[in-house]
Amino acid sequence: MTGACPVHEGFDPLSPEFLADPYAVLAGLPLAEAPVFYAPSIGYYVLTRYAGIEQALLVQAGGA
């Protein structure tokens, strides 16, 4: 992925809709094109693929 990280203003993992059915909310996002995005509601970047999460944790732990 090149360019700026996408921002999903409406994504809120603490919203009642997300808590009721997170899969439905995530299915509505263009994750195939942007599996990493910034969520201003929580002030964090969101990783949605296992490989990305694994890589981030390994880098944080000093591995990879």
mmJSON file of the N, C-alpha and C atoms, coordinates in Angstrom:
{"data_MODEL":{"atom_site":{
"group_PDB":["ATOM","ATOM","ATOM","ATOM","ATOM","ATOM","ATOM","ATOM","ATOM","ATOM","ATOM","ATOM","ATOM","ATOM","ATOM","ATOM","ATOM","ATOM","ATOM","ATOM","ATOM","ATOM","ATOM","ATOM","ATOM","ATOM","ATOM","ATOM","ATOM","ATOM","ATOM","ATOM","ATOM","ATOM","ATOM","ATOM","ATOM","ATOM","ATOM","ATOM","ATOM","ATOM","ATOM","ATOM","ATOM","ATOM","ATOM","ATOM","ATOM","ATOM","ATOM","ATOM","ATOM","ATOM","ATOM","ATOM","ATOM","ATOM","ATOM","ATOM","ATOM","ATOM","ATOM","ATOM","ATOM","ATOM","ATOM","ATOM","ATOM","ATOM","ATOM","ATOM","ATOM","ATOM","ATOM","ATOM","ATOM","ATOM","ATOM","ATOM","ATOM","ATOM","ATOM","ATOM","ATOM","ATOM","ATOM","ATOM","ATOM","ATOM","ATOM","ATOM","ATOM","ATOM","ATOM","ATOM","ATOM","ATOM","ATOM","ATOM","ATOM","ATOM","ATOM","ATOM","ATOM","ATOM","ATOM","ATOM","ATOM","ATOM","ATOM","ATOM","ATOM","ATOM","ATOM","ATOM","ATOM","ATOM","ATOM","ATOM","ATOM","ATOM","ATOM","ATOM","ATOM","ATOM","ATOM","ATOM","ATOM","ATOM","ATOM","ATOM","ATOM","ATOM","ATOM","ATOM","ATOM","ATOM","ATOM","ATOM","ATOM","ATOM","ATOM","ATOM","ATOM","ATOM","ATOM","ATOM","ATOM","ATOM","ATOM","ATOM","ATOM","ATOM","ATOM","ATOM","ATOM","ATOM","ATOM","ATOM","ATOM","ATOM","ATOM","ATOM","ATOM","ATOM","ATOM","ATOM","ATOM","ATOM","ATOM","ATOM","ATOM","ATOM","ATOM","ATOM","ATOM","ATOM","ATOM","ATOM","ATOM","ATOM","ATOM","ATOM","ATOM","ATOM","ATOM","ATOM","ATOM","ATOM","ATOM","ATOM"],
"id":[1,2,3,4,5,6,7,8,9,10,11,12,13,14,15,16,17,18,19,20,21,22,23,24,25,26,27,28,29,30,31,32,33,34,35,36,37,38,39,40,41,42,43,44,45,46,47,48,49,50,51,52,53,54,55,56,57,58,59,60,61,62,63,64,65,66,67,68,69,70,71,72,73,74,75,76,77,78,79,80,81,82,83,84,85,86,87,88,89,90,91,92,93,94,95,96,97,98,99,100,101,102,103,104,105,106,107,108,109,110,111,112,113,114,115,116,117,118,119,120,121,122,123,124,125,126,127,128,129,130,131,132,133,134,135,136,137,138,139,140,141,142,143,144,145,146,147,148,149,150,151,152,153,154,155,156,157,158,159,160,161,162,163,164,165,166,167,168,169,170,171,172,173,174,175,176,177,178,179,180,181,182,183,184,185,186,187,188,189,190,191,192],
"type_symbol":["N","C","C","N","C","C","N","C","C","N","C","C","N","C","C","N","C","C","N","C","C","N","C","C","N","C","C","N","C","C","N","C","C","N","C","C","N","C","C","N","C","C","N","C","C","N","C","C","N","C","C","N","C","C","N","C","C","N","C","C","N","C","C","N","C","C","N","C","C","N","C","C","N","C","C","N","C","C","N","C","C","N","C","C","N","C","C","N","C","C","N","C","C","N","C","C","N","C","C","N","C","C","N","C","C","N","C","C","N","C","C","N","C","C","N","C","C","N","C","C","N","C","C","N","C","C","N","C","C","N","C","C","N","C","C","N","C","C","N","C","C","N","C","C","N","C","C","N","C","C","N","C","C","N","C","C","N","C","C","N","C","C","N","C","C","N","C","C","N","C","C","N","C","C","N","C","C","N","C","C","N","C","C","N","C","C","N","C","C","N","C","C"],
"label_atom_id":["N","CA","C","N","CA","C","N","CA","C","N","CA","C","N","CA","C","N","CA","C","N","CA","C","N","CA","C","N","CA","C","N","CA","C","N","CA","C","N","CA","C","N","CA","C","N","CA","C","N","CA","C","N","CA","C","N","CA","C","N","CA","C","N","CA","C","N","CA","C","N","CA","C","N","CA","C","N","CA","C","N","CA","C","N","CA","C","N","CA","C","N","CA","C","N","CA","C","N","CA","C","N","CA","C","N","CA","C","N","CA","C","N","CA","C","N","CA","C","N","CA","C","N","CA","C","N","CA","C","N","CA","C","N","CA","C","N","CA","C","N","CA","C","N","CA","C","N","CA","C","N","CA","C","N","CA","C","N","CA","C","N","CA","C","N","CA","C","N","CA","C","N","CA","C","N","CA","C","N","CA","C","N","CA","C","N","CA","C","N","CA","C","N","CA","C","N","CA","C","N","CA","C","N","CA","C","N","CA","C","N","CA","C","N","CA","C","N","CA","C","N","CA","C"],
"label_alt_id":[null,null,null,null,null,null,null,null,null,null,null,null,null,null,null,null,null,null,null,null,null,null,null,null,null,null,null,null,null,null,null,null,null,null,null,null,null,null,null,null,null,null,null,null,null,null,null,null,null,null,null,null,null,null,null,null,null,null,null,null,null,null,null,null,null,null,null,null,null,null,null,null,null,null,null,null,null,null,null,null,null,null,null,null,null,null,null,null,null,null,null,null,null,null,null,null,null,null,null,null,null,null,null,null,null,null,null,null,null,null,null,null,null,null,null,null,null,null,null,null,null,null,null,null,null,null,null,null,null,null,null,null,null,null,null,null,null,null,null,null,null,null,null,null,null,null,null,null,null,null,null,null,null,null,null,null,null,null,null,null,null,null,null,null,null,null,null,null,null,null,null,null,null,null,null,null,null,null,null,null,null,null,null,null,null,null,null,null,null,null,null,null],
"label_comp_id":["MET","MET","MET","THR","THR","THR","GLY","GLY","GLY","ALA","ALA","ALA","CYS","CYS","CYS","PRO","PRO","PRO","VAL","VAL","VAL","HIS","HIS","HIS","GLU","GLU","GLU","GLY","GLY","GLY","PHE","PHE","PHE","ASP","ASP","ASP","PRO","PRO","PRO","LEU","LEU","LEU","SER","SER","SER","PRO","PRO","PRO","GLU","GLU","GLU","PHE","PHE","PHE","LEU","LEU","LEU","ALA","ALA","ALA","ASP","ASP","ASP","PRO","PRO","PRO","TYR","TYR","TYR","ALA","ALA","ALA","VAL","VAL","VAL","LEU","LEU","LEU","ALA","ALA","ALA","GLY","GLY","GLY","LEU","LEU","LEU","PRO","PRO","PRO","LEU","LEU","LEU","ALA","ALA","ALA","GLU","GLU","GLU","ALA","ALA","ALA","PRO","PRO","PRO","VAL","VAL","VAL","PHE","PHE","PHE","TYR","TYR","TYR","ALA","ALA","ALA","PRO","PRO","PRO","SER","SER","SER","ILE","ILE","ILE","GLY","GLY","GLY","TYR","TYR","TYR","TYR","TYR","TYR","VAL","VAL","VAL","LEU","LEU","LEU","THR","THR","THR","ARG","ARG","ARG","TYR","TYR","TYR","ALA","ALA","ALA","GLY","GLY","GLY","ILE","ILE","ILE","GLU","GLU","GLU","GLN","GLN","GLN","ALA","ALA","ALA","LEU","LEU","LEU","LEU","LEU","LEU","VAL","VAL","VAL","GLN","GLN","GLN","ALA","ALA","ALA","GLY","GLY","GLY","GLY","GLY","GLY","ALA","ALA","ALA"],
"label_asym_id":["A","A","A","A","A","A","A","A","A","A","A","A","A","A","A","A","A","A","A","A","A","A","A","A","A","A","A","A","A","A","A","A","A","A","A","A","A","A","A","A","A","A","A","A","A","A","A","A","A","A","A","A","A","A","A","A","A","A","A","A","A","A","A","A","A","A","A","A","A","A","A","A","A","A","A","A","A","A","A","A","A","A","A","A","A","A","A","A","A","A","A","A","A","A","A","A","A","A","A","A","A","A","A","A","A","A","A","A","A","A","A","A","A","A","A","A","A","A","A","A","A","A","A","A","A","A","A","A","A","A","A","A","A","A","A","A","A","A","A","A","A","A","A","A","A","A","A","A","A","A","A","A","A","A","A","A","A","A","A","A","A","A","A","A","A","A","A","A","A","A","A","A","A","A","A","A","A","A","A","A","A","A","A","A","A","A","A","A","A","A","A","A"],
"label_entity_id":["1","1","1","1","1","1","1","1","1","1","1","1","1","1","1","1","1","1","1","1","1","1","1","1","1","1","1","1","1","1","1","1","1","1","1","1","1","1","1","1","1","1","1","1","1","1","1","1","1","1","1","1","1","1","1","1","1","1","1","1","1","1","1","1","1","1","1","1","1","1","1","1","1","1","1","1","1","1","1","1","1","1","1","1","1","1","1","1","1","1","1","1","1","1","1","1","1","1","1","1","1","1","1","1","1","1","1","1","1","1","1","1","1","1","1","1","1","1","1","1","1","1","1","1","1","1","1","1","1","1","1","1","1","1","1","1","1","1","1","1","1","1","1","1","1","1","1","1","1","1","1","1","1","1","1","1","1","1","1","1","1","1","1","1","1","1","1","1","1","1","1","1","1","1","1","1","1","1","1","1","1","1","1","1","1","1","1","1","1","1","1","1"],
"label_seq_id":[1,1,1,2,2,2,3,3,3,4,4,4,5,5,5,6,6,6,7,7,7,8,8,8,9,9,9,10,10,10,11,11,11,12,12,12,13,13,13,14,14,14,15,15,15,16,16,16,17,17,17,18,18,18,19,19,19,20,20,20,21,21,21,22,22,22,23,23,23,24,24,24,25,25,25,26,26,26,27,27,27,28,28,28,29,29,29,30,30,30,31,31,31,32,32,32,33,33,33,34,34,34,35,35,35,36,36,36,37,37,37,38,38,38,39,39,39,40,40,40,41,41,41,42,42,42,43,43,43,44,44,44,45,45,45,46,46,46,47,47,47,48,48,48,49,49,49,50,50,50,51,51,51,52,52,52,53,53,53,54,54,54,55,55,55,56,56,56,57,57,57,58,58,58,59,59,59,60,60,60,61,61,61,62,62,62,63,63,63,64,64,64],
"pdbx_PDB_ins_code":[null,null,null,null,null,null,null,null,null,null,null,null,null,null,null,null,null,null,null,null,null,null,null,null,null,null,null,null,null,null,null,null,null,null,null,null,null,null,null,null,null,null,null,null,null,null,null,null,null,null,null,null,null,null,null,null,null,null,null,null,null,null,null,null,null,null,null,null,null,null,null,null,null,null,null,null,null,null,null,null,null,null,null,null,null,null,null,null,null,null,null,null,null,null,null,null,null,null,null,null,null,null,null,null,null,null,null,null,null,null,null,null,null,null,null,null,null,null,null,null,null,null,null,null,null,null,null,null,null,null,null,null,null,null,null,null,null,null,null,null,null,null,null,null,null,null,null,null,null,null,null,null,null,null,null,null,null,null,null,null,null,null,null,null,null,null,null,null,null,null,null,null,null,null,null,null,null,null,null,null,null,null,null,null,null,null,null,null,null,null,null,null],
"Cartn_x":[0.843,0.0,0.884,0.583,1.353,0.447,1.056,0.274,-0.105,-1.016,-1.442,-2.354,-2.324,-3.182,-4.621,-5.567,-6.96,-7.477,-8.458,-9.105,-10.569,-11.082,-12.497,-13.134,-13.694,-14.292,-15.408,-16.192,-17.36,-17.081,-15.847,-15.549,-15.383,-16.192,-16.105,-16.32,-15.247,-15.389,-16.128,-16.479,-17.241,-18.706,-19.092,-20.477,-21.384,-22.654,-23.586,-23.687,-23.61,-23.696,-22.52,-21.301,-20.122,-20.16,-20.518,-20.555,-21.614,-22.711,-23.758,-23.346,-22.651,-22.269,-21.027,-19.835,-18.626,-18.375,-18.771,-18.531,-19.318,-20.537,-21.35,-20.741,-20.244,-19.627,-18.357,-17.51,-16.267,-16.53,-17.6,-17.942,-18.292,-18.719,-19.063,-17.877,-16.706,-15.5,-14.73,-14.031,-13.252,-11.915,-11.963,-10.751,-9.882,-10.44,-9.63,-8.596,-8.963,-8.039,-7.197,-7.736,-7.047,-7.211,-6.39,-6.517,-5.994,-5.41,-4.942,-5.577,-6.146,-6.728,-6.653,-6.822,-6.81,-8.25,-8.528,-9.863,-9.798,-10.214,-10.148,-10.965,-12.019,-12.861,-12.083,-11.03,-10.22,-8.779,-8.427,-7.078,-6.009,-6.38,-5.432,-5.551,-4.493,-4.538,-5.143,-5.924,-6.585,-5.999,-5.521,-5.014,-6.074,-6.41,-7.511,-7.095,-5.826,-5.368,-4.376,-4.47,-3.606,-2.136,-1.711,-0.287,0.18,-0.645,-0.279,-0.186,-1.118,-1.111,0.114,0.397,1.56,2.849,2.982,4.182,4.335,3.257,3.319,3.73,3.202,3.559,4.998,5.484,6.867,7.83,7.525,8.378,8.384,7.21,7.103,7.912,7.929,8.635,10.128,10.559,11.975,12.336,11.374,11.633,11.529,11.504,11.382,12.252],
"Cartn_y":[-1.171,0.0,1.228,2.166,3.395,4.574,5.694,6.895,6.992,7.914,8.157,7.038,6.821,5.817,6.33,5.489,5.929,6.194,7.06,7.389,7.009,6.263,5.907,6.637,7.812,8.661,7.959,7.131,6.522,5.248,4.743,3.487,3.75,3.075,3.199,1.814,1.163,-0.192,-0.249,0.902,0.926,1.29,1.456,1.805,0.606,0.848,-0.276,-1.174,-0.586,-1.37,-2.337,-1.844,-2.695,-3.786,-3.415,-4.395,-5.466,-5.104,-6.073,-7.035,-6.512,-7.358,-6.779,-7.03,-6.448,-6.898,-8.119,-8.621,-7.826,-7.445,-6.655,-5.279,-4.664,-3.337,-3.43,-4.408,-4.561,-4.924,-5.66,-6.014,-4.786,-3.722,-2.489,-1.595,-1.955,-1.154,-1.73,-0.888,-1.379,-1.979,-3.065,-3.648,-4.366,-4.765,-5.421,-4.452,-3.192,-2.181,-1.548,-1.506,-0.826,-1.614,-2.643,-3.438,-2.74,-1.556,-0.737,0.634,1.144,2.479,3.146,4.467,5.245,5.47,5.266,5.477,6.63,7.831,8.983,8.811,7.996,7.815,7.234,6.459,5.864,6.364,7.107,7.652,6.621,5.547,4.482,4.029,3.372,2.689,1.311,0.843,-0.451,-1.379,-2.535,-3.574,-4.656,-5.096,-6.044,-7.404,-7.606,-8.904,-9.53,-10.834,-11.561,-11.26,-11.291,-11.085,-9.702,-8.697,-7.352,-7.243,-7.88,-7.876,-8.627,-9.777,-10.564,-9.771,-9.111,-8.333,-7.183,-6.497,-5.393,-5.871,-7.005,-7.526,-8.017,-8.618,-9.078,-7.896,-6.855,-5.66,-5.034,-4.948,-4.377,-5.188,-6.508,-7.388,-7.492,-6.874,-6.912,-8.034,-8.783,-9.86,-9.36,-10.259,-9.981,-8.83],
"Cartn_z":[0.0,0.0,0.0,-0.837,-0.885,-0.603,-0.266,-0.009,1.459,1.719,3.09,3.587,4.859,5.472,5.45,5.032,5.023,6.435,6.518,7.786,7.649,8.615,8.634,9.814,9.514,10.547,11.315,10.626,11.251,12.028,11.978,12.669,14.159,14.949,16.406,17.014,17.465,18.003,19.342,19.88,21.123,20.889,19.627,19.313,19.547,19.839,20.028,18.794,17.593,16.366,16.251,16.525,16.44,17.508,18.714,19.798,19.552,18.885,18.587,17.477,16.451,15.314,14.627,15.172,14.591,13.155,12.817,11.461,10.429,10.757,9.825,9.612,10.673,10.552,9.713,9.998,9.239,7.782,7.516,6.14,5.317,5.967,5.272,4.967,5.427,5.179,3.991,3.238,2.09,2.529,3.267,3.84,2.821,1.703,0.67,0.124,-0.017,-0.533,0.571,1.784,2.883,4.176,4.399,5.616,6.867,6.69,7.809,7.65,8.736,8.67,10.033,10.032,11.264,11.703,12.972,13.535,14.536,14.128,15.03,16.31,16.265,17.451,18.625,18.319,19.39,19.372,18.31,18.222,17.924,17.23,16.919,15.465,15.008,13.722,13.962,13.015,13.125,12.071,12.507,11.603,11.536,10.324,10.192,9.647,9.376,8.863,9.835,9.968,10.897,10.651,9.389,9.072,9.528,9.367,9.801,11.308,11.996,13.459,13.98,13.383,13.795,13.6,12.454,12.184,13.176,13.465,14.425,15.805,16.224,17.544,17.59,16.504,16.474,16.5,15.768,15.761,17.141,17.77,19.112,20.122,19.94,20.873,20.561,19.472,19.126,18.198,17.708,16.751,15.343,14.38,12.932,12.602],
"occupancy":[1.0,1.0,1.0,1.0,1.0,1.0,1.0,1.0,1.0,1.0,1.0,1.0,1.0,1.0,1.0,1.0,1.0,1.0,1.0,1.0,1.0,1.0,1.0,1.0,1.0,1.0,1.0,1.0,1.0,1.0,1.0,1.0,1.0,1.0,1.0,1.0,1.0,1.0,1.0,1.0,1.0,1.0,1.0,1.0,1.0,1.0,1.0,1.0,1.0,1.0,1.0,1.0,1.0,1.0,1.0,1.0,1.0,1.0,1.0,1.0,1.0,1.0,1.0,1.0,1.0,1.0,1.0,1.0,1.0,1.0,1.0,1.0,1.0,1.0,1.0,1.0,1.0,1.0,1.0,1.0,1.0,1.0,1.0,1.0,1.0,1.0,1.0,1.0,1.0,1.0,1.0,1.0,1.0,1.0,1.0,1.0,1.0,1.0,1.0,1.0,1.0,1.0,1.0,1.0,1.0,1.0,1.0,1.0,1.0,1.0,1.0,1.0,1.0,1.0,1.0,1.0,1.0,1.0,1.0,1.0,1.0,1.0,1.0,1.0,1.0,1.0,1.0,1.0,1.0,1.0,1.0,1.0,1.0,1.0,1.0,1.0,1.0,1.0,1.0,1.0,1.0,1.0,1.0,1.0,1.0,1.0,1.0,1.0,1.0,1.0,1.0,1.0,1.0,1.0,1.0,1.0,1.0,1.0,1.0,1.0,1.0,1.0,1.0,1.0,1.0,1.0,1.0,1.0,1.0,1.0,1.0,1.0,1.0,1.0,1.0,1.0,1.0,1.0,1.0,1.0,1.0,1.0,1.0,1.0,1.0,1.0,1.0,1.0,1.0,1.0,1.0,1.0],
"B_iso_or_equiv":[0.0,0.0,0.0,0.0,0.0,0.0,0.0,0.0,0.0,0.0,0.0,0.0,0.0,0.0,0.0,0.0,0.0,0.0,0.0,0.0,0.0,0.0,0.0,0.0,0.0,0.0,0.0,0.0,0.0,0.0,0.0,0.0,0.0,0.0,0.0,0.0,0.0,0.0,0.0,0.0,0.0,0.0,0.0,0.0,0.0,0.0,0.0,0.0,0.0,0.0,0.0,0.0,0.0,0.0,0.0,0.0,0.0,0.0,0.0,0.0,0.0,0.0,0.0,0.0,0.0,0.0,0.0,0.0,0.0,0.0,0.0,0.0,0.0,0.0,0.0,0.0,0.0,0.0,0.0,0.0,0.0,0.0,0.0,0.0,0.0,0.0,0.0,0.0,0.0,0.0,0.0,0.0,0.0,0.0,0.0,0.0,0.0,0.0,0.0,0.0,0.0,0.0,0.0,0.0,0.0,0.0,0.0,0.0,0.0,0.0,0.0,0.0,0.0,0.0,0.0,0.0,0.0,0.0,0.0,0.0,0.0,0.0,0.0,0.0,0.0,0.0,0.0,0.0,0.0,0.0,0.0,0.0,0.0,0.0,0.0,0.0,0.0,0.0,0.0,0.0,0.0,0.0,0.0,0.0,0.0,0.0,0.0,0.0,0.0,0.0,0.0,0.0,0.0,0.0,0.0,0.0,0.0,0.0,0.0,0.0,0.0,0.0,0.0,0.0,0.0,0.0,0.0,0.0,0.0,0.0,0.0,0.0,0.0,0.0,0.0,0.0,0.0,0.0,0.0,0.0,0.0,0.0,0.0,0.0,0.0,0.0,0.0,0.0,0.0,0.0,0.0,0.0],
"pdbx_formal_charge":[null,null,null,null,null,null,null,null,null,null,null,null,null,null,null,null,null,null,null,null,null,null,null,null,null,null,null,null,null,null,null,null,null,null,null,null,null,null,null,null,null,null,null,null,null,null,null,null,null,null,null,null,null,null,null,null,null,null,null,null,null,null,null,null,null,null,null,null,null,null,null,null,null,null,null,null,null,null,null,null,null,null,null,null,null,null,null,null,null,null,null,null,null,null,null,null,null,null,null,null,null,null,null,null,null,null,null,null,null,null,null,null,null,null,null,null,null,null,null,null,null,null,null,null,null,null,null,null,null,null,null,null,null,null,null,null,null,null,null,null,null,null,null,null,null,null,null,null,null,null,null,null,null,null,null,null,null,null,null,null,null,null,null,null,null,null,null,null,null,null,null,null,null,null,null,null,null,null,null,null,null,null,null,null,null,null,null,null,null,null,null,null],
"auth_seq_id":[1,1,1,2,2,2,3,3,3,4,4,4,5,5,5,6,6,6,7,7,7,8,8,8,9,9,9,10,10,10,11,11,11,12,12,12,13,13,13,14,14,14,15,15,15,16,16,16,17,17,17,18,18,18,19,19,19,20,20,20,21,21,21,22,22,22,23,23,23,24,24,24,25,25,25,26,26,26,27,27,27,28,28,28,29,29,29,30,30,30,31,31,31,32,32,32,33,33,33,34,34,34,35,35,35,36,36,36,37,37,37,38,38,38,39,39,39,40,40,40,41,41,41,42,42,42,43,43,43,44,44,44,45,45,45,46,46,46,47,47,47,48,48,48,49,49,49,50,50,50,51,51,51,52,52,52,53,53,53,54,54,54,55,55,55,56,56,56,57,57,57,58,58,58,59,59,59,60,60,60,61,61,61,62,62,62,63,63,63,64,64,64],
"auth_comp_id":["MET","MET","MET","THR","THR","THR","GLY","GLY","GLY","ALA","ALA","ALA","CYS","CYS","CYS","PRO","PRO","PRO","VAL","VAL","VAL","HIS","HIS","HIS","GLU","GLU","GLU","GLY","GLY","GLY","PHE","PHE","PHE","ASP","ASP","ASP","PRO","PRO","PRO","LEU","LEU","LEU","SER","SER","SER","PRO","PRO","PRO","GLU","GLU","GLU","PHE","PHE","PHE","LEU","LEU","LEU","ALA","ALA","ALA","ASP","ASP","ASP","PRO","PRO","PRO","TYR","TYR","TYR","ALA","ALA","ALA","VAL","VAL","VAL","LEU","LEU","LEU","ALA","ALA","ALA","GLY","GLY","GLY","LEU","LEU","LEU","PRO","PRO","PRO","LEU","LEU","LEU","ALA","ALA","ALA","GLU","GLU","GLU","ALA","ALA","ALA","PRO","PRO","PRO","VAL","VAL","VAL","PHE","PHE","PHE","TYR","TYR","TYR","ALA","ALA","ALA","PRO","PRO","PRO","SER","SER","SER","ILE","ILE","ILE","GLY","GLY","GLY","TYR","TYR","TYR","TYR","TYR","TYR","VAL","VAL","VAL","LEU","LEU","LEU","THR","THR","THR","ARG","ARG","ARG","TYR","TYR","TYR","ALA","ALA","ALA","GLY","GLY","GLY","ILE","ILE","ILE","GLU","GLU","GLU","GLN","GLN","GLN","ALA","ALA","ALA","LEU","LEU","LEU","LEU","LEU","LEU","VAL","VAL","VAL","GLN","GLN","GLN","ALA","ALA","ALA","GLY","GLY","GLY","GLY","GLY","GLY","ALA","ALA","ALA"],
"auth_asym_id":["A","A","A","A","A","A","A","A","A","A","A","A","A","A","A","A","A","A","A","A","A","A","A","A","A","A","A","A","A","A","A","A","A","A","A","A","A","A","A","A","A","A","A","A","A","A","A","A","A","A","A","A","A","A","A","A","A","A","A","A","A","A","A","A","A","A","A","A","A","A","A","A","A","A","A","A","A","A","A","A","A","A","A","A","A","A","A","A","A","A","A","A","A","A","A","A","A","A","A","A","A","A","A","A","A","A","A","A","A","A","A","A","A","A","A","A","A","A","A","A","A","A","A","A","A","A","A","A","A","A","A","A","A","A","A","A","A","A","A","A","A","A","A","A","A","A","A","A","A","A","A","A","A","A","A","A","A","A","A","A","A","A","A","A","A","A","A","A","A","A","A","A","A","A","A","A","A","A","A","A","A","A","A","A","A","A","A","A","A","A","A","A"],
"auth_atom_id":["N","CA","C","N","CA","C","N","CA","C","N","CA","C","N","CA","C","N","CA","C","N","CA","C","N","CA","C","N","CA","C","N","CA","C","N","CA","C","N","CA","C","N","CA","C","N","CA","C","N","CA","C","N","CA","C","N","CA","C","N","CA","C","N","CA","C","N","CA","C","N","CA","C","N","CA","C","N","CA","C","N","CA","C","N","CA","C","N","CA","C","N","CA","C","N","CA","C","N","CA","C","N","CA","C","N","CA","C","N","CA","C","N","CA","C","N","CA","C","N","CA","C","N","CA","C","N","CA","C","N","CA","C","N","CA","C","N","CA","C","N","CA","C","N","CA","C","N","CA","C","N","CA","C","N","CA","C","N","CA","C","N","CA","C","N","CA","C","N","CA","C","N","CA","C","N","CA","C","N","CA","C","N","CA","C","N","CA","C","N","CA","C","N","CA","C","N","CA","C","N","CA","C","N","CA","C","N","CA","C","N","CA","C","N","CA","C","N","CA","C","N","CA","C"],
"pdbx_PDB_model_num":[1,1,1,1,1,1,1,1,1,1,1,1,1,1,1,1,1,1,1,1,1,1,1,1,1,1,1,1,1,1,1,1,1,1,1,1,1,1,1,1,1,1,1,1,1,1,1,1,1,1,1,1,1,1,1,1,1,1,1,1,1,1,1,1,1,1,1,1,1,1,1,1,1,1,1,1,1,1,1,1,1,1,1,1,1,1,1,1,1,1,1,1,1,1,1,1,1,1,1,1,1,1,1,1,1,1,1,1,1,1,1,1,1,1,1,1,1,1,1,1,1,1,1,1,1,1,1,1,1,1,1,1,1,1,1,1,1,1,1,1,1,1,1,1,1,1,1,1,1,1,1,1,1,1,1,1,1,1,1,1,1,1,1,1,1,1,1,1,1,1,1,1,1,1,1,1,1,1,1,1,1,1,1,1,1,1,1,1,1,1,1,1]
}}}
